[in-house]
Structures are given as C-alpha cells and as structure tokens.
Amino acid sequence: VQLQASGGGLVQPGGSLTLSCAVSGFTLNRPAVGWFRQAPGKEREGISCLSTLNDITHYDDSVKGRFTISSDTAKNTVYLQMNNLRPEDTAVYYCHTFLGTDYWGQGTLVTVSS
C-alpha cells in the first residue's frame, strides 16, 4: 500500500490549489481516504475524507465550503481542491487511509502568503 501526495506550493491568500493523492496497493472503492494537515507547531488534524464506496464526504468546519474532496477511480487518485486559501491553511498536507493499520503519504507543503 502506498499513497503519494503532490500539488503543494506557494499561493497568495484567496488563491487555489489542487492536491493529488495517487494510491497503489488498494482500490478506492473500499477504504475511505482522507486528508490531514499539520501546521508548524501544531498537531496533525483531519480536514476531509471520502468514501467512494458509500459516496460520503466529510469536511472539518475550518475548510467547509472552501475545499472539495473527490476521486478518480480509474486513476486511483484522490484530489483536494482548495479555494479561497488563507494564511492559516499553511501546513504540510498528508493523505491517509486505514487498512488494518495507518498508511500515510509523504506530505506536500502548502504555503499561503502574500
């Protein structure tokens, strides 16, 4: 099982980014896949997750209405579209799944700054 996150970068406040999480070793129609983030000096927090099997999405209040999680099962990839980014969204973003144990992607840095 592997998850590879990408798409981070530097963006101005109000801007947008799309993160990708390419998964291998399992198919997206079974476990849920989620996005977490860890800001400097803070604990890692879950911000969104998607169950393709049940067509259920969940968002933390801090990103609701600004972020959208989606998947492309043909590409085995989960996306996080992030709009109206704020400086407080600056963090390393990780994708995650649980298959008897936790699996994490390597993280991708998002910096929101003018």
DSSP file (Angstrom, degrees, kcal/mol; ACC not computed):
  #  RESIDUE AA STRUCTURE BP1 BP2  ACC     N-H-->O    O-->H-N    N-H-->O    O-->H-N    TCO  KAPPA ALPHA  PHI   PSI    X-CA   Y-CA   Z-CA
    1    1 A V              0   0    0      0, 0.0     2,-0.4     0, 0.0    24,-0.2   0.000 360.0 360.0 360.0 128.0    0.0    0.0    0.0
    2    2 A Q  E     -A   24   0A   0     22,-2.5    22,-2.3    24,-0.1     2,-0.4  -0.998 360.0-167.6-140.2 145.4    1.4    3.4   -1.0
    3    3 A L  E     -A   23   0A   0    101,-0.4     2,-0.5    -2,-0.4   103,-0.4  -1.000   6.4-168.0-129.0 132.8    0.0    6.9   -1.1
    4    4 A Q  E     -A   22   0A   0     18,-2.3    18,-2.5    -2,-0.4     2,-0.3  -0.946   6.0-161.6-127.6 111.6    1.8    9.7   -2.9
    5    5 A A  E     +A   21   0A   0     -2,-0.5     2,-0.3    16,-0.2    16,-0.2  -0.662  19.7 156.3 -92.1 145.5    0.7   13.3   -2.3
    6    6 A S  E     +A   20   0A   0     14,-2.3    14,-2.7    -2,-0.3   102,-0.1  -0.959  32.4  77.4-155.0 169.7    1.6   16.1   -4.6
    7    7 A G        +     0   0    0     -2,-0.3    11,-0.3     1,-0.3    -1,-0.1   0.386  56.5 136.4 107.8  -3.1    0.5   19.5   -5.7
    8    8 A G        +     0   0    0     12,-0.1     2,-0.3    85,-0.1    -1,-0.3  -0.160  19.9 125.6 -70.4 171.2    1.5   21.7   -2.9
    9    9 A G  E     -d  110   0B   0    100,-0.7   102,-2.8    99,-0.1     2,-0.5  -0.985  58.7 -51.4 167.4-169.3    3.2   25.1   -3.4
   10   10 A L  E     +d  111   0B   0     -2,-0.3     2,-0.3   100,-0.2   102,-0.2  -0.833  53.8 167.8 -98.7 130.8    3.2   28.8   -2.7
   11   11 A V  E     -d  112   0B   0    100,-2.7   102,-2.1    -2,-0.5     3,-0.1  -0.989  32.8-114.4-142.4 149.5   -0.1   30.6   -3.3
   12   12 A Q    >   -     0   0    0     -2,-0.3     3,-2.4   100,-0.2    73,-0.2  -0.465  50.1 -81.0 -79.3 154.8   -1.4   34.0   -2.3
   13   13 A P  T 3  S+     0   0    0      0, 0.0    73,-0.2     0, 0.0    -1,-0.1  -0.294 121.5  27.3 -53.5 136.8   -4.3   34.5    0.0
   14   14 A G  T 3  S+     0   0    0     71,-3.3    70,-0.6     1,-0.3    72,-0.1   0.291 100.6 118.7  90.0  -9.6   -7.6   33.9   -1.9
   15   15 A G    <   -     0   0    0     -3,-2.4    70,-2.4    70,-0.3     2,-0.3  -0.094  55.8-123.7 -82.7-176.2   -5.9   31.7   -4.4
   16   16 A S        +     0   0    0     67,-0.2     2,-0.3    68,-0.2    67,-0.2  -0.931  21.7 176.9-132.4 151.8   -6.4   28.0   -5.2
   17   17 A L  E     - B   0  82A   0     65,-2.1    65,-3.4    -2,-0.3     2,-0.5  -0.980  18.0-144.9-146.1 152.9   -4.5   24.8   -5.3
   18   18 A T  E     - B   0  81A   0     -2,-0.3     2,-0.3   -11,-0.3    63,-0.2  -0.980  14.2-158.0-122.1 121.5   -5.4   21.2   -6.1
   19   19 A L  E     - B   0  80A   0     61,-2.5    61,-2.2    -2,-0.5     2,-0.4  -0.713   6.5-155.5 -93.5 146.9   -3.7   18.4   -4.2
   20   20 A S  E     -AB   6  79A   0    -14,-2.7   -14,-2.3    -2,-0.3     2,-0.4  -0.941   9.5-165.8-121.9 146.0   -3.5   14.9   -5.6
   21   21 A C  E     -AB   5  78A   0     57,-2.3    57,-2.3    -2,-0.4     2,-0.5  -0.898   9.1-162.9-130.7 102.8   -3.0   11.6   -3.7
   22   22 A A  E     -AB   4  77A   0    -18,-2.5   -18,-2.3    -2,-0.4     2,-0.3  -0.750  13.9-163.3 -87.1 125.4   -2.1    8.7   -6.0
   23   23 A V  E     +A    3   0A   0     53,-2.9     2,-0.3    -2,-0.5   -20,-0.2  -0.795  12.3 179.3-112.4 152.2   -2.7    5.4   -4.3
   24   24 A S  E     +A    2   0A   0    -22,-2.3   -22,-2.5    -2,-0.3     3,-0.1  -0.982  59.8  44.6-145.4 155.4   -1.5    1.9   -5.1
   25   25 A G  S    S+     0   0    0     -2,-0.3     2,-0.3   -24,-0.2   -22,-0.1   0.340 112.0  43.1  92.0  -7.2   -2.0   -1.5   -3.5
   26   26 A F  S    S-     0   0    0    -24,-0.2     2,-0.3    50,-0.1    -1,-0.1  -0.974  80.7-113.1-158.1 164.5   -5.7   -1.0   -3.0
   27   27 A T    >   -     0   0    0     -2,-0.3     3,-1.3    -3,-0.1    -3,-0.1  -0.780  23.0-124.9-105.3 151.0   -8.7    0.3   -4.8
   28   28 A L  T 3  S+     0   0    0     -2,-0.3    24,-0.6     1,-0.3    25,-0.4   0.595  99.9  76.1 -71.0 -10.0  -10.6    3.4   -3.9
   29   29 A N  T 3  S+     0   0    0     23,-0.2    -1,-0.3    44,-0.1     3,-0.1   0.342  98.8  44.4 -86.6  11.9  -13.9    1.6   -3.7
   30   30 A R  S <  S+     0   0    0     -3,-1.3    23,-0.2     1,-0.3    -2,-0.1   0.658 106.2  31.5-115.8 -79.4  -13.0    0.0   -0.4
   31   31 A P  S    S-     0   0    0      0, 0.0    21,-0.4     0, 0.0    -1,-0.3  -0.405  80.4-108.3 -82.4 160.9  -11.4    2.1    2.3
   32   32 A A        -     0   0    0     66,-0.2    66,-0.6    19,-0.1     2,-0.4  -0.530  28.9-148.7 -75.2 151.5  -12.0    5.8    2.9
   33   33 A V  E     -FE  50  97B   0     17,-2.3    17,-2.5    -2,-0.2     2,-0.3  -0.982  18.3-173.0-122.2 137.0   -9.2    8.1    2.1
   34   34 A G  E     -FE  49  96B   0     62,-2.7    62,-2.3    -2,-0.4     2,-0.4  -0.838  21.3-131.1-128.8 163.9   -8.7   11.3    4.0
   35   35 A W  E     +FE  48  95B   0     13,-3.3    12,-2.8    -2,-0.3    13,-1.6  -0.960  25.1 178.4-114.2 133.3   -6.6   14.4    4.0
   36   36 A F  E     -FE  46  94B   0     58,-3.2    58,-2.7    -2,-0.4     2,-0.3  -0.816   8.3-159.3-121.2 164.9   -4.9   15.7    7.1
   37   37 A R  E     -FE  45  93B   0      8,-2.4     8,-2.9    -2,-0.3     2,-0.4  -0.994   7.8-158.0-145.5 154.3   -2.6   18.7    7.7
   38   38 A Q  E     - E   0  92B   0     54,-2.2    54,-2.2    -2,-0.3     6,-0.2  -0.942  10.8-159.8-135.1 112.4    0.0   19.7   10.2
   39   39 A A    >   -     0   0    0      4,-0.5     3,-2.3    -2,-0.4    52,-0.2  -0.514  44.4 -75.1 -84.8 157.9    0.8   23.4   10.6
   40   40 A P  T 3  S+     0   0    0      0, 0.0    -1,-0.1     0, 0.0     3,-0.1  -0.291 118.9   4.4 -55.1 127.8    4.1   24.4   12.2
   41   41 A G  T 3  S+     0   0    0      1,-0.3     2,-0.3    -3,-0.1    -2,-0.0   0.536 114.3 100.6  76.9   6.2    4.0   23.9   16.0
   42   42 A K  S <  S-     0   0    0     -3,-2.3    -1,-0.3     1,-0.0     2,-0.1  -0.795  75.2-100.5-122.2 164.3    0.6   22.2   15.8
   43   43 A E        -     0   0    0     -2,-0.3    -4,-0.5     1,-0.1     2,-0.2  -0.427  46.9 -92.9 -78.0 156.1   -0.8   18.7   15.9
   44   44 A R        -     0   0    0     -6,-0.2     2,-0.4    -2,-0.1    -6,-0.2  -0.489  48.3-166.3 -67.2 136.8   -1.9   16.9   12.8
   45   45 A E  E     -F   37   0B   0     -8,-2.9    -8,-2.4    -2,-0.2     2,-0.4  -0.967  20.8-121.6-130.5 144.4   -5.6   17.4   12.1
   46   46 A G  E     +F   36   0B   0     -2,-0.4   -10,-0.3   -10,-0.2     3,-0.1  -0.674  31.1 169.5 -81.4 135.6   -8.0   15.7    9.8
   47   47 A I  E     -     0   0B   0    -12,-2.8    13,-2.6     1,-0.4     2,-0.3   0.643  59.1  -0.4-120.7 -24.2   -9.7   18.0    7.4
   48   48 A S  E     -FG  35  59B   0    -13,-1.6   -13,-3.3    11,-0.2    -1,-0.4  -0.975  52.8-174.9-164.1 149.3  -11.6   15.9    4.9
   49   49 A C  E     -FG  34  58B   0      9,-1.8     9,-2.0    -2,-0.3     2,-0.4  -0.987   8.1-155.3-148.0 160.1  -12.3   12.3    3.9
   50   50 A L  E     -FG  33  57B   0    -17,-2.5   -17,-2.3    -2,-0.3     2,-0.6  -0.998   8.1-164.3-139.3 130.4  -14.1   10.4    1.2
   51   51 A S  E  >> - G   0  56B   0      5,-3.0     5,-1.8    -2,-0.4     4,-1.1  -0.928   6.6-175.4-112.1 105.0  -15.7    7.0    1.0
   52   52 A T  T  45S+     0   0    0     -2,-0.6   -23,-0.2   -24,-0.6    -1,-0.2   0.880  83.0  57.8 -65.4 -36.7  -16.1    6.2   -2.7
   53   53 A L  T  45S+     0   0    0    -25,-0.4    -1,-0.2     1,-0.2   -24,-0.1   0.911 120.3  27.2 -59.8 -44.2  -18.0    3.0   -1.8
   54   54 A N  T  45S-     0   0    0      2,-0.1    -1,-0.2     0, 0.0    -2,-0.2   0.424 102.8-126.3-100.2  -0.3  -20.6    4.9    0.2
   55   55 A D  T  <5 +     0   0    0     -4,-1.1     2,-0.4     1,-0.2    -3,-0.2   0.924  60.4 145.0  54.4  47.4  -20.4    8.2   -1.7
   56   56 A I  E   < -G   51   0B   0     -5,-1.8    -5,-3.0     2,-0.0     2,-0.3  -0.955  28.1-174.8-119.5 134.8  -19.9   10.0    1.6
   57   57 A T  E     -G   50   0B   0     -2,-0.4     2,-0.4    -7,-0.2    -7,-0.2  -0.922   3.1-166.5-123.6 154.4  -17.7   13.0    2.1
   58   58 A H  E     -G   49   0B   0     -9,-2.0    -9,-1.8    -2,-0.3     2,-0.4  -0.999   2.0-170.1-141.3 141.3  -16.8   14.9    5.3
   59   59 A Y  E     -G   48   0B   0     -2,-0.4   -11,-0.2   -11,-0.2     2,-0.1  -0.989  24.3-121.9-132.3 140.8  -15.2   18.2    6.0
   60   60 A D    >>  -     0   0    0    -13,-2.6     3,-1.8    -2,-0.4     4,-1.4  -0.477  34.5-113.6 -69.7 151.1  -13.9   19.9    9.1
   61   61 A D  T 34 S+     0   0    0      1,-0.3    -1,-0.1     2,-0.2   -14,-0.1   0.805 113.2  67.0 -57.7 -29.3  -15.6   23.2    9.8
   62   62 A S  T 34 S+     0   0    0      1,-0.2    -1,-0.3     3,-0.0   -15,-0.1   0.713 115.9  24.5 -67.7 -19.0  -12.3   25.0    9.1
   63   63 A V  T X> S+     0   0    0     -3,-1.8     3,-2.4   -16,-0.2     4,-2.2   0.459  86.9 128.1-123.0  -5.5  -12.4   24.1    5.4
   64   64 A K  T 3< S+     0   0    0     -4,-1.4     4,-0.1     1,-0.3   -16,-0.0  -0.290  80.6  15.8 -59.4 132.7  -16.1   23.5    4.7
   65   65 A G  T 34 S+     0   0    0      2,-0.5    -1,-0.3     1,-0.1     3,-0.1   0.261 125.8  58.8  88.0 -12.5  -17.3   25.5    1.8
   66   66 A R  T <4 S+     0   0    0     -3,-2.4    17,-2.1     1,-0.2     2,-0.3   0.681  98.2  53.9-115.8 -32.3  -13.8   26.1    0.5
   67   67 A F  E  <  -C   82   0A   0     -4,-2.2    -2,-0.5    15,-0.2     2,-0.4  -0.811  60.2-165.9-109.2 147.2  -12.3   22.7    0.0
   68   68 A T  E     -C   81   0A   0     13,-2.4    13,-3.0    -2,-0.3     2,-0.4  -0.990   5.8-155.8-134.2 126.3  -13.7   19.8   -2.1
   69   69 A I  E     +C   80   0A   0     -2,-0.4     2,-0.3    11,-0.2    11,-0.2  -0.813  25.4 155.1 -99.6 140.8  -12.6   16.2   -2.0
   70   70 A S  E     -C   79   0A   0      9,-1.8     9,-3.0    -2,-0.4     2,-0.3  -0.935  24.0-142.3-153.1 172.8  -13.1   14.0   -5.0
   71   71 A S  E     -C   78   0A   0     -2,-0.3     2,-0.5     7,-0.3     7,-0.2  -0.979  11.8-151.8-143.3 156.2  -11.7   10.9   -6.6
   72   72 A D  E >>> -C   77   0A   0      5,-2.7     5,-1.8    -2,-0.3     4,-0.8  -0.914  13.4-170.7-123.8 100.0  -11.0    9.4  -10.0
   73   73 A T  T 345S+     0   0    0     -2,-0.5     3,-0.3     1,-0.3   -45,-0.2   0.808  84.2  60.3 -66.5 -28.4  -11.2    5.6   -9.5
   74   74 A A  T 345S+     0   0    0      1,-0.2    -1,-0.3    -3,-0.1    -2,-0.0   0.850 115.4  34.6 -65.6 -32.8   -9.8    5.0  -13.0
   75   75 A K  T <45S-     0   0    0     -3,-0.7    -1,-0.2     2,-0.2    -2,-0.2   0.431 104.9-129.3 -98.5  -1.3   -6.6    6.8  -12.0
   76   76 A N  T  <5 +     0   0    0     -4,-0.8   -53,-2.9    -3,-0.3     2,-0.4   0.928  64.3 135.0  51.2  48.2   -6.7    5.6   -8.3
   77   77 A T  E   < -BC  22  72A   0     -5,-1.8    -5,-2.7   -55,-0.2     2,-0.4  -0.982  46.0-156.0-133.5 138.7   -6.3    9.2   -7.3
   78   78 A V  E     -BC  21  71A   0    -57,-2.3   -57,-2.3    -2,-0.4     2,-0.3  -0.925  17.4-158.4-111.4 139.0   -8.0   11.3   -4.6
   79   79 A Y  E     -BC  20  70A   0     -9,-3.0    -9,-1.8    -2,-0.4     2,-0.4  -0.820  14.6-158.6-117.4 154.5   -8.0   15.1   -5.0
   80   80 A L  E     -BC  19  69A   0    -61,-2.2   -61,-2.5    -2,-0.3     2,-0.6  -0.894  11.6-160.7-131.4 103.8   -8.4   18.0   -2.7
   81   81 A Q  E     -BC  18  68A   0    -13,-3.0   -13,-2.4    -2,-0.4     2,-0.6  -0.749  10.9-165.3 -83.9 122.0   -9.5   21.2   -4.5
   82   82 A M  E     +BC  17  67A   0    -65,-3.4   -65,-2.1    -2,-0.6     2,-0.3  -0.939  10.3 176.3-117.3 116.9   -8.7   24.1   -2.2
   83   83 A N        +     0   0    0    -17,-2.1   -67,-0.2    -2,-0.6   -68,-0.2  -0.759  59.6  20.9-115.2 161.9  -10.2   27.5   -2.9
   84   84 A N  S    S-     0   0    0    -70,-0.6    -1,-0.2    -2,-0.3   -68,-0.2   0.907  84.0-159.6  49.7  49.5  -10.1   30.8   -1.1
   85   85 A L        -     0   0    0    -70,-2.4   -71,-3.3    -3,-0.2   -70,-0.3  -0.262   6.7-157.5 -65.5 146.3   -6.9   29.8    0.7
   86   86 A R    >   -     0   0    0    -73,-0.2     3,-2.3   -72,-0.1     4,-0.3  -0.830  31.6-108.9-120.8 157.4   -6.0   31.6    3.9
   87   87 A P  G >  S+     0   0    0      0, 0.0     3,-1.8     0, 0.0    25,-0.3   0.850 118.2  62.4 -55.2 -33.1   -2.7   32.1    5.6
   88   88 A E  G 3  S+     0   0    0      1,-0.3   -49,-0.0   -49,-0.0    -3,-0.0   0.569  89.2  69.7 -72.2  -6.2   -3.9   29.7    8.4
   89   89 A D  G <  S+     0   0    0     -3,-2.3    -1,-0.3    23,-0.1     2,-0.2   0.525  70.1 120.9 -82.6  -6.6   -4.2   27.0    5.7
   90   90 A T    <   +     0   0    0     -3,-1.8     2,-0.3    -4,-0.3    21,-0.2  -0.413  41.6 107.8 -60.7 123.0   -0.4   26.9    5.6
   91   91 A A  E    S- H   0 110B   0     19,-1.9    19,-3.0    -2,-0.2     2,-0.6  -0.972  75.3 -82.5-177.0 169.6    0.7   23.4    6.5
   92   92 A V  E     -EH  38 109B   0    -54,-2.2   -54,-2.2    -2,-0.3     2,-0.4  -0.874  48.0-146.6 -89.8 127.5    2.1   20.1    5.3
   93   93 A Y  E     -EH  37 108B   0     15,-3.1    15,-2.1    -2,-0.6     2,-0.4  -0.827  16.4-172.7-103.7 133.6   -0.8   18.1    3.8
   94   94 A Y  E     -E   36   0B   0    -58,-2.7   -58,-3.2    -2,-0.4     2,-0.3  -0.944  16.2-143.2-123.9 141.7   -1.0   14.3    4.1
   95   95 A C  E     -E   35   0B   0     -2,-0.4    10,-2.6   -60,-0.2     2,-0.3  -0.786  27.6-175.7 -99.3 155.8   -3.3   11.8    2.6
   96   96 A H  E     +EI  34 104B   0    -62,-2.3   -62,-2.7    -2,-0.3     2,-0.3  -0.990  17.6 178.2-150.2 147.3   -4.2    8.8    4.7
   97   97 A T  E     -EI  33 103B   0      6,-2.0     6,-2.8    -2,-0.3     2,-0.5  -0.970  21.1-135.7-145.2 164.8   -6.0    5.5    4.7
   98   98 A F  E     + I   0 102B   0    -66,-0.6     4,-0.2    -2,-0.3   -66,-0.2  -0.975  28.2 160.0-125.9 119.7   -6.6    2.7    7.1
   99   99 A L  S    S-     0   0    0      2,-2.3     3,-0.1    -2,-0.5    -1,-0.0  -0.595  90.6 -49.2-133.3  70.4   -6.3   -0.9    6.1
  100  100 A G  S    S+     0   0    0     -2,-0.1     2,-0.3     0, 0.0    -2,-0.1   0.095 139.1  32.5  83.4 -25.2   -5.7   -2.7    9.4
  101  101 A T  S    S-     0   0    0     -4,-0.0    -2,-2.3     2,-0.0     2,-0.3  -0.953 100.5 -85.1-150.9 165.1   -3.0   -0.1   10.1
  102  102 A D  E     -I   98   0B   0     -2,-0.3     2,-0.4    -4,-0.2    -4,-0.2  -0.575  36.3-167.5 -79.1 136.0   -2.5    3.6    9.2
  103  103 A Y  E     -I   97   0B   0     -6,-2.8    -6,-2.0    -2,-0.3     2,-0.4  -0.993   7.8-170.8-122.3 131.7   -0.9    4.4    5.8
  104  104 A W  E     -I   96   0B   0     -2,-0.4  -101,-0.4    -8,-0.2    -8,-0.2  -0.921  19.6-130.5-122.5 144.1    0.3    7.9    5.1
  105  105 A G        -     0   0    0    -10,-2.6  -101,-0.2    -2,-0.4     3,-0.1  -0.326  39.8-101.5 -75.8 174.9    1.5    9.7    2.1
  106  106 A Q        -     0   0    0   -103,-0.4   -12,-0.1     1,-0.1  -102,-0.1   0.571  60.7-112.1 -82.0  -8.2    4.8   11.6    2.4
  107  107 A G        -     0   0    0    -12,-0.1     2,-0.4     1,-0.1   -13,-0.2   0.246  19.7-134.9  91.7 144.4    3.2   15.1    2.7
  108  108 A T  E     - H   0  93B   0    -15,-2.1   -15,-3.1  -102,-0.1     2,-0.4  -0.998  21.8-123.7-137.1 133.2    3.1   18.1    0.5
  109  109 A L  E     - H   0  92B   0     -2,-0.4  -100,-0.7   -17,-0.2     2,-0.5  -0.600  21.1-169.9 -85.5 128.5    3.7   21.6    1.7
  110  110 A V  E     -dH   9  91B   0    -19,-3.0   -19,-1.9    -2,-0.4     2,-0.5  -0.977   4.3-173.2-114.7 123.5    1.1   24.3    1.1
  111  111 A T  E     -d   10   0B   0   -102,-2.8  -100,-2.7    -2,-0.5     2,-0.7  -0.973   6.4-167.2-120.3 122.2    2.2   27.9    1.9
  112  112 A V  E     +d   11   0B   0     -2,-0.5     2,-0.3   -25,-0.3  -100,-0.2  -0.921  34.5 130.0-111.1 109.4   -0.4   30.7    1.7
  113  113 A S              0   0    0   -102,-2.1    -2,-0.1    -2,-0.7   -27,-0.0  -0.994 360.0 360.0-159.4 147.6    1.4   34.0    1.8
  114  114 A S              0   0    0     -2,-0.3  -102,-0.1  -102,-0.2    -1,-0.1   0.422 360.0 360.0 -93.6 360.0    1.5   37.3    0.1
